[in-house]
Amino acid sequence: MRKLFGTDGIRGVAGQPPLDPKTIYATGLALAHQVKANNSHPRLILGMDTRESSNWIAAVLSAGIADGGATVESAGVITTPAVAYLARTHGFDAGVVISASHNPWQDNGIKVFGGNGYKLPDEIELRMEDEIFRQLATVTTPDAAALNAPSVNVQFSKDYEAFLRSAVPDLNLNGLHLVLDCANGAASAIAPELFAHLGGTIHLTHASPDGRNINADCGALHPKIVAAETLLHHADMGVTFDGDADRALFADANGNVMNGDAVLLLAARDLLANNLLKGNTVVATTMSNMGLEAALRRDGIQMLRAPVGDKYVLERMQLENASLGGEQSGHILFPHLATTGDGLLTALVVLDIVRRAGKPLHELVADLKVFPQVIINVRVREKKPLEEIATVTSTIHDAETDLATNGRVVVRYSGTEALARVMIEAESEESMRHHADRIADAIREALGV
């Protein structure tokens, strides 16, 4: 069982284990040794988001990587998918991102991509974990204040922006009015210039990071904010990113939030119409709404489900040779364009579909009838297997029996936070909330902080 790596790298409160200087330095050593097994002179590309802790973490991690025998080059503040792209296209042996994605500013994280631009397989992360724990027994805690992050090469950001423009080459936004919420995160460093070259009227919000305002009442974690701004400014569409911009959510002209399910439906239909939807298949996760499954079925498209986490969606896509997959949270995978979820790329693809269709966003997904769904997050003191807690399993069983074919129950731990997530869908909103509250209460009583 993994102790450091969650579903999206190592994550925690900056300065505290596992993001204390000693563990970060050991992680750098382990990463360097991992890539050095295949190349005696490995090179790594580093990027980060806008948190105030990102610089010192980058400095300590880079010191560990250098002492492990690898060279580090920095793209500075840049999105997570940009690092994946740069690792793959610029001949790096790995890419590393300092980011905690949608988490608050106090948190941070370390995400690693292979030289192929894909997130590391679980078995490699486990090997790294083993070495990290071995190194912790012998290494000295570095003085973070005495270390410097690598100097930034601004060409990397320019190369990534050029890729985004080439991915949707004919996109022209003239006549459109958009609201962009950059979450005071990594998108703030790229989105303003990128969209300035596409025409249209662009209203930027939350694009002034100060190190502590990332994701604060903005971004993909709070999509109703961009929806309200879109309505207020009479815009045609709103787009909101998370802290590292690997996902995007949307708002239509009526101020309604459009999540990843709506994007999957929109993109699947477009790919199907152009004979590009392989196997007429879309891969979603256990969290995607039953309404998406029904809408896709009406178009002759089957929807398969993977565990939560875009790396697991990708694994299922590769197994099925699927050309589209994603999560309700806004991670959308277009394997013909990129190796990982990319919020900016998703925004461009959606805008391109809307422009070519000549219809507003809400009309294109008007038949997506969403089953009532509730998600309750319960903070827990430990992630004890839920099946070992009798009161929780019996409450879940009661819900599944009562809802039968008219609903779904998904209870799981977050892979990035100390949370248990209770998700229920049902035709009856009253039943949905009743069972969600009962399960959440059972978890709180057994594991709550």
C-alpha positions, 0 to 999 in steps of 0.5 A: 500500500502506498504511503506517500503517493496519492492519486496525484503525486505527493501532497500535504501541508507545506513544511510538514511531512511529507512536504518537509525539507528532508522528505522533499530532498529524499524525493529528489534523490529517489527521482534522480536515481529512478531516471538515471537507471535508463540514462547516465546523464538525465535531464528533468524539467521543473514547473510550479504553481503560484503558492508561496511555498513553491519556490523553496520546495523547488529549491530543495527538490532540485538540490536532491535531484542534482545530488542524485546525478541529474540536471534540472531545468525550470519553466517557472510558474506554468501549468501541470499539463505544460510540464507533461508536454515539455517533458515529452517534446523536449527530450527530458527524462522526467517532468516534475510539478510543484503544485497541490492543484485545487487545494488551499494555499497552505498545501503543496505537492510533487507530481512526476511525469515520465519522459513520455509525458504520462504520469508514473505508473503505481509500481514506479511510485512504489519503488520511489517510496521505498527509496525515499524511506531508506534515504530518510534514515541517513540524509541530513535535513537541508537548509531550505533558506540557503538553496535557490530554485533553478533559473527560469527559461521563459522559452518553455512557456512560449513553446507550450503556448505555441502548442496550444494554438497549433492544437486548435489552429483555426479557432477565432473568437471574434464576436464572442464575449468570454469570462476566464477565471484563472483561480489565481493559479498557474493559468494566470501566467499563460491564459491572458496572453494565449487568449489575447491572440484569439480575438473576442472580448475576454474578461479576466478574473482571479488572475493576480496571484499573491502566493496565498489566494490560489483557489480562494473563493475562485477557480474550478472548486467554486464554479458558481463564481464564474457562472455569476460573472458570466451572467453579470457581464452578459458573456457568451461563456465562462471558463474556470480553471483549478490551481494548476490548470489541468482541468476546466469547468464552464458556464453558459450564457444563462449562468449555469455551470457545465461540468466535465460530464457536459464536456464529455457529451459535447466532445463525444458527439463532435468526435462521433460526427467526424468519425473519430470516436474510436469504438463509439466509447467514452471512459468516465469515472464512478462519479459521472452522472447517470444522466450522461450515460443515458444521453450517450446511449441515445447516440449509440455511445457506450460509457465505461467507468474507471476509478476516480483519478485521471491516471486511472481513466487513461489506463482504461482508455488505453485498454479500450483504445478509446479516444475520449475520457474524463472526469466530472471534475473537469479533467478531460483526456484527448489522447490524440492531442495530449498525454494528460488532462489540460484545462486550457486545451479543453477550453480551446476544444470546447470553444472550437466545437461551439464556434463550428456548431454555430449554437450556444453551449447550453443548446448543444447539451440541452438534453443532458438530464442530470439525476439529482446528485449530492456529494458530502465530504467528511474529514477523517483522522485516518483512512481505515478500510470502510469495509472493516467498519460494520456501521458504515457498511450496513448503512451503505447496504441499506442505501443500495437496497433502497435505491436499487436501479433508481440510483447509485451509491459511491463511497470512497476516500479522497486520494489527495486529502484526508476526506471520505467522499459520499456520493449518491444519485437518485431519482428521488432527491429526498431519498438521496439526501436521506441516505447521504446524510446517514452514511456521512454520519456513520463515517463521522462517528467512526472516523471523524476528527 
